[in-house]
Amino acid sequence: MNNEVIVTAALTGAGDTAGKSEHVPVTPEQIATSAVDAANAGAAVVHVHVRNVETTQGSRDVSLYREVAQRVRESGVDVVINLTAGMGGDLFIDQEDPLKPIDGTDLVNGLDRLPHVEELLPDICTMDCGSLNFGDGSQLYISTPDMLRAGARRIQELGVKPEMEIFDTGQLWLATKLIDEGLIDAPALFQLCMGIPYGAPADPGVLQAMVNMLPEGSNWASFSIGRNQLPWVAQSALLGGHVRVGLEDNLYLSKGVKATNAQLVERAVGIVEGMGATIATPDQARHKLGLAPRR
């Protein structure tokens, strides 16, 4: 069991959820406020996506990331900033004409997913370590080995810590290869993402198998989506990992009760402390993860 647990709050994501809960933050001000609230509730790390204010859908607009980061940094609240670099991998295809991308496609190369990281130099940015069928229908997430190598090399040059998002065992295999190739600096940081159709299922045995595959000395966290999110806090901590909660992955505190990010963090803190473990502060998280001191 992990006795000092880092809590990450995944604030808003890029899914079509803003219309499903009034608590999903959309504007940069709302996202930054939610980040501060989550930090005050016990999150050492906030994982940030941004959204187009008019459509409420996910965005790669650097100016939106800039405003969120600036607001969080100027708030005076200490928290580790983790910016997604996974946007730009969405491919929707016409099943009758698979070479024809259709509405919803946002597919760019590995380096073109990083302008906001290059400008803002967050503590952490994410790297989605492979391609997969993303739910039913004809949506794919694309992240090829060549894209990953190019992105990892640039992130390494910037001195930003990559959090390798792992959606299945083959992606974990590829991530360990990137480490072996010297493209990921120690200590490596993994996020084991469970329950996303059709990646690794939210099964404790599958999580244990993935943990067994991790390189020695790695830091890792795990989360699951929907109603499994809060039980997975205990599951991850029991196997020695850190935890992630937030409205990116789950909208509810309990059946029929919509949550805020701060409430989900408070619940996660209660679960961890109820198991006899402690919650890591941002400075403790920086030390554990091998990050630079607070900027």
C-alpha positions, 0 to 999 in steps of 0.5 A, a space after each residue: 500500500 502507498 502511505 503517502 498519496 498524491 491526489 490529482 484533480 482532472 478538472 474538465 477534460 475534452 468530452 461532451 460533458 458540459 451540457 450534462 453538469 453545470 459544475 463542469 468548468 468551461 471558461 478559463 476563469 472557471 477552470 482556474 477557479 476549479 483548480 484552486 478549489 481542488 488544490 484547497 481540498 487536497 489535490 497536489 496536482 491539477 490536470 488541465 484541458 481547456 474548452 472553446 467557450 462558445 461550443 464548450 468542446 475541447 480546444 488546443 487554443 494556446 491563449 486559453 491555456 495561457 489564461 488558465 495557467 496565469 490565473 492559477 499561478 497568480 492565485 497564490 495557491 501552491 499546486 503542481 500544473 499538469 497540462 494535457 498534450 493529448 489533444 490533436 489525436 482524434 480521428 473520425 472516419 467514414 465507415 464507407 470511405 475510411 480514408 475520408 476524415 469526417 466532422 470531429 477529426 482533429 489530427 496533427 503530428 506529435 510536435 503540433 500538440 505541444 505549442 502550449 507546453 513550449 510556451 508555458 513550461 508546466 511542471 507536467 504534460 501528458 503523453 498518450 502512449 498509443 492508438 486505440 478505438 475510442 468507444 463505439 462508432 468510428 472514432 480513433 485516437 491516434 498516437 503512433 510510435 514515431 509521433 511519440 518519439 518526436 513528442 518525447 524528445 521535445 518534451 525532454 528538451 523543454 525540461 517538462 515531466 511527461 506523464 505517460 497515459 497508458 490505456 492498455 498493456 501494449 501502450 505500456 510496452 511501448 512506453 517502457 521502450 521509450 524509457 530504454 531509448 533514453 527519451 524519458 528521464 528518470 523517475 518515469 511517471 505513468 498514469 494507468 487509465 482504466 475503463 475507457 472503451 476499448 482500452 484496459 477494463 476496470 478490473 483489479 487483476 488487469 491493474 495488478 498485471 499492468 503494475 507488474 509491468 512497470 519499470 523499477 523505480 517508476 511513479 504511477 497513478 491510476 484512475 477509472 471512469 464513471 461510478 468506478 472512480 471513487 472505488 478506484 482511489 482505494 484500489 490504486 492506493 492499495 497497490 502502491 499507486 497515486 490517485 486521480 479524480 475529477 469531472 474529466 472522468 466522472 460527474 457524480 459524487 453518488 448516484 444522482 448527486 452531481 459533484 464539483 471537482 473539490 467535492 471529488 477531491 475531498 471524497 478521495 482524501 477521505 478514502 485515503 486517510 480512512 485507509 491510514 495513509 496521508 495526502 502528499 502536499 505539492 512540495 512532497 509531490 514535486 520531490 516524489 516525482 522528480 520535479 523542479 521546485 515551485 516556479 
